[in-house]
Amino acid sequence: MGLLTYNISDDELEIVTLNAIEEGKGIGTALLDEVETHAKMKKCSRVWLITTNDNIDALRFYQKRQYEIKSVHRYAIEESRKIKPQLPFVGKYGIPIRDEIEMEKLL
C-alpha cells in the first residue's frame, strides 16, 4: 500500500521517499508516524526531508503534521539537472521546478 525510505546519520533521520498507492487513506500518515516512532527510539533529534517548490501536495501534507520549512535552497534544481538532465522544468499545477525546500520536525 505504501513505502517510506529513510537514512539515519548521527542523530537525524532523513526521509528519502514517501509513497502511498492511494491518497487520502491514511497510508502516508501511518508510515510517517511509524518512522517518527523509530527516530525517537534511535534517539534522533529531528526528522527532515527535501521536496521541490512545486510539490504543493507534499508541502500541505507535512505542514499538517507539524513539519516546518527550515530553509529554501534557491535554484538548487539547476545543480541537480547537471546530474539528472531528465528532471522536468515544470511540475504539477504548471509550477516551474527550481528550488528545494528543506522541512523538519524536531523531536
N, CA, C and O atoms as a GROMACS GRO file, in nm:
protein
  428
    1MET      N    1   0.082  -0.121   0.000
    1MET     CA    2   0.000   0.000   0.000
    1MET      C    3   0.085   0.126   0.000
    1MET      O    4   0.043   0.229  -0.053
    2GLY      N    5   0.208   0.119   0.060
    2GLY     CA    6   0.292   0.237   0.065
    2GLY      C    7   0.434   0.200   0.102
    2GLY      O    8   0.463   0.087   0.144
    3LEU      N    9   0.523   0.296   0.086
    3LEU     CA   10   0.664   0.274   0.116
    3LEU      C   11   0.727   0.405   0.160
    3LEU      O   12   0.707   0.509   0.096
    4LEU      N   13   0.803   0.400   0.269
    4LEU     CA   14   0.881   0.512   0.316
    4LEU      C   15   1.024   0.463   0.329
    4LEU      O   16   1.049   0.361   0.394
    5THR      N   17   1.118   0.535   0.267
    5THR     CA   18   1.259   0.502   0.284
    5THR      C   19   1.325   0.616   0.360
    5THR      O   20   1.285   0.732   0.349
    6TYR      N   21   1.427   0.580   0.437
    6TYR     CA   22   1.492   0.681   0.521
    6TYR      C   23   1.638   0.648   0.539
    6TYR      O   24   1.684   0.538   0.506
    7ASN      N   25   1.710   0.744   0.592
    7ASN     CA   26   1.851   0.727   0.626
    7ASN      C   27   1.876   0.795   0.760
    7ASN      O   28   1.834   0.909   0.781
    8ILE      N   29   1.943   0.724   0.849
    8ILE     CA   30   1.981   0.784   0.978
    8ILE      C   31   2.130   0.814   0.973
    8ILE      O   32   2.212   0.728   0.942
    9SER      N   33   2.162   0.938   1.004
    9SER     CA   34   2.302   0.981   1.013
    9SER      C   35   2.316   1.065   1.139
    9SER      O   36   2.241   1.161   1.160
   10ASP      N   37   2.413   1.029   1.222
   10ASP     CA   38   2.430   1.093   1.352
   10ASP      C   39   2.298   1.084   1.428
   10ASP      O   40   2.249   0.973   1.453
   11ASP      N   41   2.239   1.198   1.465
   11ASP     CA   42   2.114   1.193   1.541
   11ASP      C   43   1.997   1.250   1.459
   11ASP      O   44   1.905   1.309   1.514
   12GLU      N   45   2.003   1.230   1.328
   12GLU     CA   46   1.898   1.281   1.239
   12GLU      C   47   1.848   1.170   1.147
   12GLU      O   48   1.925   1.088   1.097
   13LEU      N   49   1.718   1.170   1.127
   13LEU     CA   50   1.657   1.077   1.033
   13LEU      C   51   1.607   1.156   0.914
   13LEU      O   52   1.525   1.247   0.928
   14GLU      N   53   1.657   1.122   0.796
   14GLU     CA   54   1.613   1.187   0.672
   14GLU      C   55   1.514   1.097   0.601
   14GLU      O   56   1.542   0.980   0.575
   15ILE      N   57   1.398   1.151   0.569
   15ILE     CA   58   1.302   1.080   0.486
   15ILE      C   59   1.349   1.098   0.342
   15ILE      O   60   1.359   1.210   0.292
   16VAL      N   61   1.377   0.987   0.275
   16VAL     CA   62   1.426   0.992   0.138
   16VAL      C   63   1.309   0.985   0.040
   16VAL      O   64   1.302   1.064  -0.054
   17THR      N   65   1.218   0.892   0.064
   17THR     CA   66   1.098   0.882  -0.020
   17THR      C   67   0.978   0.846   0.068
   17THR      O   68   0.991   0.779   0.170
   18LEU      N   69   0.862   0.893   0.025
   18LEU     CA   70   0.736   0.854   0.088
   18LEU      C   71   0.633   0.842  -0.024
   18LEU      O   72   0.601   0.940  -0.091
   19ASN      N   73   0.583   0.721  -0.043
   19ASN     CA   74   0.486   0.696  -0.150
   19ASN      C   75   0.369   0.616  -0.094
   19ASN      O   76   0.388   0.522  -0.016
   20ALA      N   77   0.250   0.654  -0.133
   20ALA     CA   78   0.129   0.579  -0.098
   20ALA      C   79   0.054   0.550  -0.228
   20ALA      O   80   0.039   0.637  -0.313
   21ILE      N   81   0.009   0.426  -0.242
   21ILE     CA   82  -0.062   0.386  -0.363
   21ILE      C   83  -0.191   0.466  -0.379
   21ILE      O   84  -0.224   0.512  -0.488
   22GLU      N   85  -0.264   0.483  -0.269
   22GLU     CA   86  -0.389   0.560  -0.271
   22GLU      C   87  -0.377   0.676  -0.175
   22GLU      O   88  -0.340   0.659  -0.059
   23GLU      N   89  -0.408   0.795  -0.224
   23GLU     CA   90  -0.405   0.913  -0.138
   23GLU      C   91  -0.533   0.923  -0.056
   23GLU      O   92  -0.639   0.877  -0.098
   24GLY      N   93  -0.520   0.985   0.061
   24GLY     CA   94  -0.637   1.011   0.144
   24GLY      C   95  -0.685   0.892   0.225
   24GLY      O   96  -0.794   0.898   0.283
   25LYS      N   97  -0.607   0.784   0.230
   25LYS     CA   98  -0.648   0.664   0.304
   25LYS      C   99  -0.571   0.650   0.436
   25LYS      O  100  -0.594   0.553   0.509
   26GLY      N  101  -0.481   0.743   0.467
   26GLY     CA  102  -0.406   0.736   0.592
   26GLY      C  103  -0.276   0.658   0.582
   26GLY      O  104  -0.207   0.640   0.682
   27ILE      N  105  -0.243   0.611   0.463
   27ILE     CA  106  -0.122   0.530   0.445
   27ILE      C  107   0.003   0.614   0.474
   27ILE      O  108   0.090   0.571   0.550
   28GLY      N  109   0.012   0.731   0.413
   28GLY     CA  110   0.127   0.818   0.435
   28GLY      C  111   0.140   0.860   0.580
   28GLY      O  112   0.251   0.863   0.635
   29THR      N  113   0.030   0.892   0.642
   29THR     CA  114   0.032   0.931   0.783
   29THR      C  115   0.079   0.816   0.871
   29THR      O  116   0.158   0.837   0.963
   30ALA      N  117   0.032   0.695   0.843
   30ALA     CA  118   0.074   0.579   0.921
   30ALA      C  119   0.224   0.554   0.905
   30ALA      O  120   0.293   0.525   1.003
   31LEU      N  121   0.274   0.565   0.784
   31LEU     CA  122   0.418   0.546   0.761
   31LEU      C  123   0.498   0.654   0.832
   31LEU      O  124   0.602   0.625   0.892
   32LEU      N  125   0.451   0.777   0.826
   32LEU     CA  126   0.520   0.887   0.891
   32LEU      C  127   0.521   0.869   1.043
   32LEU      O  128   0.623   0.890   1.108
   33ASP      N  129   0.408   0.830   1.099
   33ASP     CA  130   0.400   0.804   1.244
   33ASP      C  131   0.499   0.696   1.284
   33ASP      O  132   0.567   0.708   1.386
   34GLU      N  133   0.507   0.591   1.206
   34GLU     CA  134   0.596   0.479   1.237
   34GLU      C  135   0.743   0.521   1.231
   34GLU      O  136   0.822   0.484   1.318
   35VAL      N  137   0.780   0.599   1.129
   35VAL     CA  138   0.920   0.639   1.117
   35VAL      C  139   0.956   0.739   1.228
   35VAL      O  140   1.070   0.740   1.274
   36GLU      N  141   0.863   0.822   1.270
   36GLU     CA  142   0.889   0.914   1.380
   36GLU      C  143   0.909   0.837   1.511
   36GLU      O  144   0.995   0.872   1.591
   37THR      N  145   0.830   0.733   1.532
   37THR     CA  146   0.848   0.648   1.650
   37THR      C  147   0.986   0.582   1.646
   37THR      O  148   1.055   0.574   1.748
   38HIS      N  149   1.024   0.534   1.529
   38HIS     CA  150   1.156   0.472   1.512
   38HIS      C  151   1.268   0.574   1.539
   38HIS      O  152   1.367   0.541   1.605
   39ALA      N  153   1.251   0.696   1.489
   39ALA     CA  154   1.351   0.801   1.511
   39ALA      C  155   1.367   0.831   1.660
   39ALA      O  156   1.479   0.848   1.708
   40LYS      N  157   1.258   0.836   1.732
   40LYS     CA  158   1.265   0.860   1.877
   40LYS      C  159   1.335   0.746   1.948
   40LYS      O  160   1.414   0.767   2.039
   41MET      N  161   1.306   0.624   1.904
   41MET     CA  162   1.370   0.506   1.963
   41MET      C  163   1.521   0.509   1.940
   41MET      O  164   1.599   0.464   2.024
   42LYS      N  165   1.562   0.562   1.824
   42LYS     CA  166   1.704   0.572   1.791
   42LYS      C  167   1.767   0.700   1.845
   42LYS      O  168   1.883   0.731   1.817
   43LYS      N  169   1.688   0.775   1.924
   43LYS     CA  170   1.733   0.898   1.988
   43LYS      C  171   1.774   1.007   1.888
   43LYS      O  172   1.870   1.082   1.910
   44CYS      N  173   1.699   1.015   1.779
   44CYS     CA  174   1.721   1.122   1.680
   44CYS      C  175   1.663   1.252   1.733
   44CYS      O  176   1.562   1.252   1.804
   45SER      N  177   1.725   1.362   1.699
   45SER     CA  178   1.678   1.493   1.743
   45SER      C  179   1.579   1.554   1.644
   45SER      O  180   1.501   1.643   1.679
   46ARG      N  181   1.583   1.505   1.521
   46ARG     CA  182   1.490   1.558   1.422
   46ARG      C  183   1.468   1.460   1.308
   46ARG      O  184   1.551   1.372   1.282
   47VAL      N  185   1.355   1.478   1.241
   47VAL     CA  186   1.325   1.409   1.116
   47VAL      C  187   1.318   1.520   1.011
   47VAL      O  188   1.257   1.624   1.033
   48TRP      N  189   1.382   1.496   0.895
   48TRP     CA  190   1.383   1.600   0.793
   48TRP      C  191   1.372   1.539   0.654
   48TRP      O  192   1.388   1.419   0.634
   49LEU      N  193   1.344   1.627   0.559
   49LEU     CA  194   1.329   1.584   0.420
   49LEU      C  195   1.348   1.704   0.328
   49LEU      O  196   1.347   1.819   0.372
   50ILE      N  197   1.366   1.674   0.203
   50ILE     CA  198   1.375   1.777   0.099
   50ILE      C  199   1.265   1.749  -0.002
   50ILE      O  200   1.244   1.634  -0.042
   51THR      N  201   1.194   1.853  -0.043
   51THR     CA  202   1.099   1.843  -0.152
   51THR      C  203   1.121   1.963  -0.244
   51THR      O  204   1.198   2.053  -0.211
   52THR      N  205   1.056   1.963  -0.356
   52THR     CA  206   1.072   2.074  -0.450
   52THR      C  207   0.959   2.175  -0.434
   52THR      O  208   0.853   2.144  -0.381
   53ASN      N  209   0.986   2.295  -0.481
   53ASN     CA  210   0.891   2.405  -0.464
   53ASN      C  211   0.756   2.380  -0.530
   53ASN      O  212   0.656   2.440  -0.489
   54ASP      N  213   0.750   2.294  -0.629
   54ASP     CA  214   0.624   2.269  -0.699
   54ASP      C  215   0.537   2.166  -0.629
   54ASP      O  216   0.420   2.150  -0.664
   55ASN      N  217   0.592   2.096  -0.530
   55ASN     CA  218   0.522   1.984  -0.467
   55ASN      C  219   0.427   2.033  -0.358
   55ASN      O  220   0.447   2.010  -0.238
   56ILE      N  221   0.324   2.101  -0.402
   56ILE     CA  222   0.226   2.162  -0.312
   56ILE      C  223   0.159   2.056  -0.224
   56ILE      O  224   0.134   2.081  -0.106
   57ASP      N  225   0.130   1.940  -0.282
   57ASP     CA  226   0.065   1.834  -0.204
   57ASP      C  227   0.153   1.789  -0.087
   57ASP      O  228   0.103   1.768   0.024
   58ALA      N  229   0.283   1.773  -0.112
   58ALA     CA  230   0.375   1.732  -0.004
   58ALA      C  231   0.388   1.844   0.100
   58ALA      O  232   0.388   1.816   0.220
   59LEU      N  233   0.399   1.968   0.055
   59LEU     CA  234   0.411   2.080   0.149
   59LEU      C  235   0.289   2.084   0.242
   59LEU      O  236   0.302   2.107   0.362
   60ARG      N  237   0.172   2.064   0.186
   60ARG     CA  238   0.049   2.061   0.265
   60ARG      C  239   0.049   1.942   0.361
   60ARG      O  240   0.020   1.958   0.480
   61PHE      N  241   0.082   1.824   0.309
   61PHE     CA  242   0.082   1.702   0.389
   61PHE      C  243   0.173   1.715   0.512
   61PHE      O  244   0.130   1.689   0.624
   62TYR      N  245   0.297   1.757   0.490
   62TYR     CA  246   0.392   1.764   0.601
   62TYR      C  247   0.358   1.876   0.700
   62TYR      O  248   0.371   1.857   0.821
   63GLN      N  249   0.316   1.991   0.650
   63GLN     CA  250   0.285   2.100   0.743
   63GLN      C  251   0.166   2.066   0.831
   63GLN      O  252   0.162   2.108   0.947
   64LYS      N  253   0.071   1.991   0.780
   64LYS     CA  254  -0.043   1.948   0.862
   64LYS      C  255   0.000   1.852   0.971
   64LYS      O  256  -0.074   1.828   1.066
   65ARG      N  257   0.121   1.797   0.958
   65ARG     CA  258   0.174   1.701   1.055
   65ARG      C  259   0.291   1.759   1.133
   65ARG      O  260   0.381   1.687   1.175
   66GLN      N  261   0.288   1.890   1.152
   66GLN     CA  262   0.383   1.966   1.236
   66GLN      C  263   0.526   1.975   1.181
   66GLN      O  264   0.619   2.001   1.257
   67TYR      N  265   0.544   1.953   1.052
   67TYR     CA  266   0.674   1.979   0.991
   67TYR      C  267   0.680   2.125   0.953
   67TYR      O  268   0.580   2.184   0.911
   68GLU      N  269   0.797   2.183   0.967
   68GLU     CA  270   0.816   2.325   0.936
   68GLU      C  271   0.919   2.341   0.826
   68GLU      O  272   1.009   2.258   0.811
   69ILE      N  273   0.905   2.448   0.751
   69ILE     CA  274   1.005   2.480   0.650
   69ILE      C  275   1.127   2.535   0.722
   69ILE      O  276   1.120   2.637   0.791
   70LYS      N  277   1.239   2.465   0.705
   70LYS     CA  278   1.363   2.507   0.770
   70LYS      C  279   1.441   2.601   0.680
   70LYS      O  280   1.494   2.702   0.725
   71SER      N  281   1.449   2.566   0.551
   71SER     CA  282   1.523   2.652   0.458
   71SER      C  283   1.478   2.625   0.316
   71SER      O  284   1.424   2.519   0.283
   72VAL      N  285   1.503   2.723   0.233
   72VAL     CA  286   1.477   2.713   0.090
   72VAL      C  287   1.610   2.727   0.019
   72VAL      O  288   1.682   2.825   0.036
   73HIS      N  289   1.641   2.627  -0.060
   73HIS     CA  290   1.766   2.629  -0.138
   73HIS      C  291   1.729   2.673  -0.280
   73HIS      O  292   1.690   2.593  -0.365
   74ARG      N  293   1.743   2.804  -0.300
   74ARG     CA  294   1.700   2.862  -0.427
   74ARG      C  295   1.785   2.810  -0.543
   74ARG      O  296   1.907   2.803  -0.535
   75TYR      N  297   1.716   2.775  -0.649
   75TYR     CA  298   1.776   2.729  -0.775
   75TYR      C  299   1.859   2.602  -0.760
   75TYR      O  300   1.943   2.573  -0.846
   76ALA      N  301   1.837   2.526  -0.655
   76ALA     CA  302   1.912   2.401  -0.633
   76ALA      C  303   1.886   2.297  -0.742
   76ALA      O  304   1.972   2.214  -0.769
   77ILE      N  305   1.770   2.303  -0.803
   77ILE     CA  306   1.738   2.204  -0.906
   77ILE      C  307   1.828   2.221  -1.029
   77ILE      O  308   1.851   2.125  -1.102
   78GLU      N  309   1.878   2.342  -1.052
   78GLU     CA  310   1.972   2.361  -1.163
   78GLU      C  311   2.094   2.272  -1.145
   78GLU      O  312   2.144   2.215  -1.242
   79GLU      N  313   2.143   2.260  -1.022
   79GLU     CA  314   2.258   2.173  -0.994
   79GLU      C  315   2.218   2.026  -1.012
   79GLU      O  316   2.295   1.946  -1.065
   80SER      N  317   2.098   1.992  -0.967
   80SER     CA  318   2.050   1.854  -0.981
   80SER      C  319   2.037   1.815  -1.128
   80SER      O  320   2.062   1.700  -1.163
   81ARG      N  321   1.998   1.908  -1.212
   81ARG     CA  322   1.983   1.878  -1.355
   81ARG      C  323   2.117   1.850  -1.423
   81ARG      O  324   2.120   1.786  -1.528
   82LYS      N  325   2.226   1.895  -1.364
   82LYS     CA  326   2.358   1.862  -1.420
   82LYS      C  327   2.386   1.713  -1.405
   82LYS      O  328   2.456   1.654  -1.486
   83ILE      N  329   2.330   1.653  -1.299
   83ILE     CA  330   2.347   1.510  -1.274
   83ILE      C  331   2.234   1.431  -1.340
   83ILE      O  332   2.255   1.323  -1.396
   84LYS      N  333   2.113   1.487  -1.333
   84LYS     CA  334   1.995   1.420  -1.389
   84LYS      C  335   1.926   1.515  -1.486
   84LYS      O  336   1.828   1.580  -1.449
   85PRO      N  337   1.974   1.524  -1.609
   85PRO     CA  338   1.915   1.619  -1.705
   85PRO      C  339   1.770   1.590  -1.742
   85PRO      O  340   1.703   1.675  -1.800
   86GLN      N  341   1.720   1.470  -1.708
   86GLN     CA  342   1.582   1.435  -1.740
   86GLN      C  343   1.481   1.498  -1.644
   86GLN      O  344   1.360   1.485  -1.665
   87LEU      N  345   1.528   1.566  -1.540
   87LEU     CA  346   1.434   1.630  -1.447
   87LEU      C  347   1.351   1.734  -1.522
   87LEU      O  348   1.405   1.814  -1.599
   88PRO      N  349   1.220   1.731  -1.500
   88PRO     CA  350   1.133   1.825  -1.573
   88PRO      C  351   1.154   1.970  -1.527
   88PRO      O  352   1.203   1.996  -1.418
   89PHE      N  353   1.115   2.061  -1.614
   89PHE     CA  354   1.125   2.204  -1.582
   89PHE      C  355   0.996   2.258  -1.521
   89PHE      O  356   0.997   2.360  -1.453
   90VAL      N  357   0.886   2.189  -1.545
   90VAL     CA  358   0.756   2.232  -1.493
   90VAL      C  359   0.690   2.112  -1.426
   90VAL      O  360   0.692   2.001  -1.479
   91GLY      N  361   0.634   2.136  -1.308
   91GLY     CA  362   0.572   2.029  -1.232
   91GLY      C  363   0.421   2.037  -1.232
   91GLY      O  364   0.360   2.104  -1.314
   92LYS      N  365   0.364   1.966  -1.137
   92LYS     CA  366   0.220   1.964  -1.120
   92LYS      C  367   0.169   2.106  -1.099
   92LYS      O  368   0.236   2.189  -1.038
   93TYR      N  369   0.052   2.133  -1.148
   93TYR     CA  370  -0.013   2.264  -1.140
   93TYR      C  371   0.059   2.370  -1.224
   93TYR      O  372   0.032   2.489  -1.209
   94GLY      N  373   0.150   2.327  -1.313
   94GLY     CA  374   0.218   2.422  -1.402
   94GLY      C  375   0.322   2.509  -1.332
   94GLY      O  376   0.359   2.614  -1.384
   95ILE      N  377   0.369   2.467  -1.217
   95ILE     CA  378   0.466   2.545  -1.140
   95ILE      C  379   0.608   2.511  -1.187
   95ILE      O  380   0.644   2.394  -1.193
   96PRO      N  381   0.690   2.613  -1.222
   96PRO     CA  382   0.829   2.585  -1.259
   96PRO      C  383   0.904   2.522  -1.141
   96PRO      O  384   0.893   2.567  -1.028
   97ILE      N  385   0.981   2.416  -1.170
   97ILE     CA  386   1.058   2.347  -1.066
   97ILE      C  387   1.198   2.407  -1.063
   97ILE      O  388   1.272   2.399  -1.161
   98ARG      N  389   1.235   2.469  -0.949
   98ARG     CA  390   1.367   2.531  -0.941
   98ARG      C  391   1.429   2.526  -0.802
   98ARG      O  392   1.551   2.528  -0.792
   99ASP      N  393   1.350   2.519  -0.695
   99ASP     CA  394   1.402   2.529  -0.559
   99ASP      C  395   1.381   2.398  -0.483
   99ASP      O  396   1.287   2.323  -0.510
  100GLU      N  397   1.468   2.374  -0.386
  100GLU     CA  398   1.449   2.265  -0.292
  100GLU      C  399   1.407   2.325  -0.158
  100GLU      O  400   1.463   2.425  -0.114
  101ILE      N  401   1.310   2.263  -0.096
  101ILE     CA  402   1.260   2.310   0.034
  101ILE      C  403   1.292   2.205   0.138
  101ILE      O  404   1.248   2.090   0.127
  102GLU      N  405   1.366   2.244   0.240
  102GLU     CA  406   1.400   2.153   0.348
  102GLU      C  407   1.298   2.172   0.459
  102GLU      O  408   1.275   2.283   0.507
  103MET      N  409   1.238   2.061   0.500
  103MET     CA  410   1.139   2.063   0.606
  103MET      C  411   1.189   1.975   0.720
  103MET      O  412   1.261   1.878   0.699
  104GLU      N  413   1.148   2.010   0.842
  104GLU     CA  414   1.191   1.932   0.958
  104GLU      C  415   1.085   1.931   1.066
  104GLU      O  416   0.999   2.018   1.076
  105LYS      N  417   1.096   1.826   1.147
  105LYS     CA  418   1.017   1.816   1.268
  105LYS      C  419   1.114   1.782   1.380
  105LYS      O  420   1.181   1.678   1.376
  106LEU      N  421   1.123   1.868   1.478
  106LEU     CA  422   1.211   1.843   1.591
  106LEU      C  423   1.145   1.746   1.686
  106LEU      O  424   1.025   1.756   1.713
  107LEU      N  425   1.222   1.653   1.737
  107LEU     CA  426   1.167   1.550   1.827
  107LEU      C  427   1.201   1.580   1.972
  107LEU      O  428   1.163   1.505   2.061
   0.00000   0.00000   0.00000
